[in-house]
Each structure stands twice: as structure tokens, then as C-alpha cells.
């Protein structure tokens, strides 16, 4: 793949990124997190940026992550990805007051149980990246996240209420609140590259980048050249928090507290 930005001075590369932001905004009809964040990288001097939850909250792979990763961790159906090793957590050790979660909020009073989880980063699915690189149709909001963030964290805060199931070791769990927000550090990995629509296609001005090509591959090593020249600054980005109402994510569930116990101060579950 040709590196069309190789050899161009940082100021030209920065100007190309600015044109790219405007081009993506036009393609997505003005609603684009990529088009919002890229100019902020150029002009924001490192200030934190808060974006609308709209850009993230209803994207299919974000919902899948909340359903398959976050919900299962909170219901103690899978281990939480907490460094240095995954551990059991979630609701069952709190209900049963299993150390060390016997001191968690709500554990000594029988609830409600506030819980927080931020798991491994959400990454754009490979099929979306492949379809984008081949010029095939892709969900516009997913494509926007590919251009704008590539990967990001989801921080979830919930409050759970429980009720025992008579004559059993089971409890019904109901999420009375489920709120999530995205957060990330907006920077560029110099080892990566990405296919993008070419804002200079069909243009004739002297510094136009590959005007004969509708899309080009941009190598992120050039973004670091722009930063080193003092023309851009990485920054922290967050979305507004949103209430998750999708029943497949936040619906009630039944858990069996007999699944978990304490082994030398560590929660174990079968």
C-alpha cells in the first residue's frame, strides 16, 4: 500500500487531517464523532473533550459488549478482567458477603448493591474494518467509530436490588439503574494504519494528496510527526453517560449464591 503522506512536511499532513475531518462530516451528514475529535486534536491543546452519547450507545457491537461482557461479570457468570489476573466479582459475593467483597457497598445491609465495571477495551470488529477497506457498505455509526476512536473503554455503574427465592439458594437480581459512558485517550499508535475516504479526490490544488484515488491508507506514524511539530496534542475524551434500557442487557436475572465461596481470601465460583 502506498504511503501518500510520506515525505510531506508536518504542516501539510495537519492540513490533510483537517480536510479529512470536514470530508467525513459531509459524508456522515454532519453527525460524526471522528469529525468532532480530529479537529480537537489539532486545535484543543490537550483539553478534555466530552461528546454526545449518541455516537456510541446504540451501535450493535457496543450493545453486544455490554450484554456478553459487562452483564455476565455483574451477574457473576464470568470473571472480571482486573489486572494482574481475572477475578470473580459481581453480585453473588456481595449477597453472600464473601471476602474481600464483604466490605463492598450494600454487602453489610443486604442491598441495594452499587457496582462498577470497566473491562477490556472495546475494539471495532474485524469484519467492519475489512468491509471498510474493500469499500463495501458498513453501518455509518460503526464506521464513524472506526475513523474516530478505533478502540475505547466502557465504564458502567449499576445499582442492583435482590430478592431471595423461597426454599432455595437463589436470588432474583433486578438492575434499578444501569448507566454507561465511553472513555478513551485520543492518540495514535504509530504501528497502525487505516483506510479512509480521500478528501482530495478529484482536486487540483498543488498539495492535494493522491487526487486520483477515492480512498487511501493513512499511516498513523505521520500523526506523531504532526504532534512533534507542535501542531496537535493528544487528549482525554469521554461520552455523556447514558441509561441502558435494552432488556437483553439490563433485564432481571436469577443467580444461585451456592456457586461461589471463599478460598484463602479469594472468591472462587464453579
C-alpha positions in Angstrom: 0.0 0.0 0.0 1.4 3.4 -1.0 2.1 5.8 1.8 0.9 9.1 0.3 1.9 11.2 3.3 5.5 10.0 3.3 7.9 12.9 2.9 5.3 15.7 3.3 6.1 18.3 6.0 4.0 18.2 9.2 2.1 21.3 8.3 0.8 19.6 5.1 -0.1 16.5 7.0 -2.0 18.5 9.6 -3.9 20.3 6.8 -4.8 17.0 5.2 -6.2 15.7 8.5 -8.3 18.9 8.8 -9.7 18.3 5.2 -10.3 14.7 6.2 -12.4 15.7 9.2 -14.5 18.0 7.0 -14.9 15.3 4.4 -16.1 12.7 6.9 -18.5 15.2 8.4 -20.0 15.7 5.0 -20.2 12.0 4.2 -22.0 11.4 7.5 -24.3 14.4 7.1 -22.8 16.4 9.9 -23.1 13.9 12.7 -19.6 12.4 13.2 -17.5 11.8 16.3 -14.5 11.4 14.0 -15.1 14.8 12.5 -15.5 16.2 16.0 -12.4 14.7 17.6 -9.8 15.1 14.8 -10.0 19.0 14.8 -9.9 19.0 18.6 -6.6 17.0 18.4 -5.3 19.8 16.1 -6.7 22.8 18.0 -7.7 21.7 21.5 -4.3 21.9 23.1 -4.9 18.7 25.1 -8.1 19.8 26.8 -10.6 17.0 27.7 -13.5 16.6 25.3 -17.0 15.3 26.1 -19.1 14.0 23.2 -22.7 13.0 22.9 -23.7 9.5 24.0 -25.5 9.2 20.6 -22.2 8.3 18.9 -21.7 5.2 20.9 -24.8 3.9 22.8 -26.8 2.2 20.1 -24.0 0.7 18.0 -24.5 -3.0 17.7 -21.1 -4.2 18.9 -21.3 -1.8 21.9 -24.6 -3.5 22.9 -23.0 -6.9 22.3 -20.1 -6.0 24.6 -22.5 -4.8 27.4 -24.5 -8.0 27.0 -21.7 -10.5 26.8 -19.0 -9.0 28.9 -20.4 -6.4 31.4 -23.8 -8.1 32.2 -22.1 -11.5 32.7 -19.4 -10.1 35.0 -22.0 -8.2 37.1 -24.1 -11.4 37.5 -21.0 -13.4 38.4 -21.3 -15.5 35.3 -17.7 -14.8 34.1 -14.6 -13.4 35.7 -13.9 -9.7 35.6 -10.8 -8.6 33.7 -9.0 -6.9 36.5 -5.2 -6.7 36.4 -3.0 -8.6 37.0 -5.3 -11.7 36.6 -9.1 -12.1 36.0 -11.1 -12.4 39.2 -14.7 -13.4 40.3 -16.8 -10.5 41.4 -20.2 -9.1 40.7 -23.4 -9.7 42.7 -23.0 -13.2 44.2 -20.0 -12.4 46.5 -21.8 -9.3 47.7 -25.0 -11.1 48.5 -23.1 -13.8 50.3 -20.6 -11.4 51.9 -17.7 -13.3 50.6 -14.3 -11.7 51.4 -13.0 -9.3 50.1 -16.3 -8.2 48.7 -18.0 -8.5 52.1 -17.0 -4.8 52.6 -18.4 -3.6 49.3 -21.3 -1.1 49.4 -24.6 -2.8 50.2 -23.0 -6.1 51.3 -23.5 -5.5 55.1 -27.0 -4.2 54.7 -28.5 -6.6 52.2 -28.5 -4.1 49.4 -29.1 -2.3 47.2 -25.8 -3.1 45.7 -23.9 -0.4 43.7 -21.3 -2.0 41.3 -18.9 -0.6 38.8 -17.0 -2.3 36.0 -14.6 -1.3 33.2 -13.4 -4.3 31.3 -11.0 -4.7 28.4 -11.3 -2.1 25.6 -14.0 -2.4 23.0 -12.4 -2.8 19.6 -14.0 -2.4 16.2 -15.0 -5.8 14.9 -12.6 -7.1 12.1 -15.5 -7.6 9.7 -16.2 -3.8 9.8 -12.6 -3.0 9.2 -12.4 -5.5 6.3 -15.6 -4.2 4.7 -14.4 -0.6 5.0 -11.1 -1.4 3.5 -12.8 -3.0 0.5 -15.2 -0.1 0.0 -18.3 -2.1 1.0 -21.3 -0.8 2.8 -20.9 -0.5 6.6 -23.2 0.8 9.4 -22.3 4.5 9.3 -22.1 4.9 13.1 -19.8 1.9 13.3 -17.6 3.3 10.5 -17.5 6.6 12.3 -16.2 4.9 15.5 -13.6 3.2 13.3 -12.4 6.5 12.0 -12.7 8.4 15.3 -11.7 6.0 18.1 -10.8 2.5 16.8 -11.0 1.2 20.4 -12.2 2.6 23.7 -13.3 1.7 27.2 -16.8 1.5 28.6 -17.3 2.4 32.2 -20.5 1.0 33.7 -22.2 1.9 37.0 -25.2 -0.1 38.2 -27.4 -0.5 41.2 -28.9 -3.9 41.8 -31.7 -4.9 44.1 -32.2 -8.6 45.1 -35.0 -10.8 46.5 -34.5 -14.3 47.7 -36.3 -17.2 46.1 -38.0 -19.0 48.9 -36.8 -22.5 49.7 -33.6 -22.2 47.6 -30.1 -20.7 47.4 -31.2 -18.5 44.5 -31.9 -14.7 44.3 -33.7 -12.6 41.7 -31.5 -9.7 40.7 -33.0 -6.5 39.3 -31.0 -3.6 38.0 -32.7 -0.5 39.3 -30.1 1.7 37.5 -27.6 0.9 34.7 -25.5 3.8 33.4 -22.6 3.6 31.0 -20.2 6.0 29.4 -17.3 5.7 26.9 -13.9 7.0 27.6 -10.5 6.9 25.8 -7.2 8.7 25.4 -7.2 10.1 21.9 -3.8 9.4 20.4 -2.3 7.4 17.5 -0.4 4.1 17.5 2.5 4.6 15.0 2.4 0.9 14.2 -1.2 1.1 12.8 -2.8 2.4 9.6 -6.3 2.8 8.4 -8.2 3.2 5.1 -10.0 6.5 4.8 -12.1 8.2 2.1 -9.7 10.6 0.4 -10.8 14.3 0.8 -8.6 15.3 -2.0 -10.1 13.0 -4.7 -10.7 14.9 -7.8 -9.0 18.1 -6.5 -6.3 20.0 -8.4 -4.6 22.3 -5.9 -0.9 21.9 -5.6 -0.7 20.0 -2.3 -3.6 17.6 -3.0 -2.9 14.1 -1.7 -3.4 11.3 -4.3 -6.2 13.2 -6.1 -6.8 10.2 -8.5 -7.8 7.9 -5.6 -11.2 7.8 -3.9 -9.7 6.2 -0.7 -6.2 6.0 0.7 -4.4 4.3 3.6 -3.2 6.7 6.3 -0.3 5.6 8.4 -0.5 6.8 12.0 3.2 7.4 12.2 2.6 10.7 10.5 0.2 11.8 13.2 3.2 11.6 15.6 5.2 13.9 13.3 2.4 16.4 13.5 2.4 16.2 17.3 6.2 16.5 17.5 5.9 19.7 15.4 3.6 21.2 18.0 0.6 21.1 15.6 -1.6 18.7 17.6 -2.0 17.3 21.1 -3.4 14.0 22.5 -6.3 14.4 24.9 -8.8 12.6 27.1 -12.3 12.0 25.6 -15.5 10.8 27.3 -19.0 10.5 26.2 -22.0 11.7 28.1 -23.4 8.9 30.4 -26.5 7.1 29.2 -29.1 4.9 30.8 -29.1 1.4 29.3 -32.7 0.3 28.8 -32.1 -2.6 26.4 -33.8 -5.6 28.0 -31.3 -8.1 26.7 -28.6 -6.1 28.7 -30.3 -4.9 31.9 -33.2 -7.4 32.3 -33.7 -9.2 35.7 -31.9 -12.5 36.3 -31.8 -15.3 38.8 -28.4 -16.2 40.4 -27.5 -19.1 42.7 -25.3 -18.0 45.5 -24.2 -21.5 46.2 -22.0 -21.3 43.1 -19.3 -19.2 44.9 -17.2 -19.5 48.1 -14.0 -18.1 49.6 -10.7 -19.9 49.3 -7.9 -18.3 51.2 -9.4 -14.9 50.8 -10.1 -15.3 47.1 -13.5 -15.7 45.6 -14.0 -18.9 43.7 -17.0 -20.0 41.7 -18.0 -23.1 39.8 
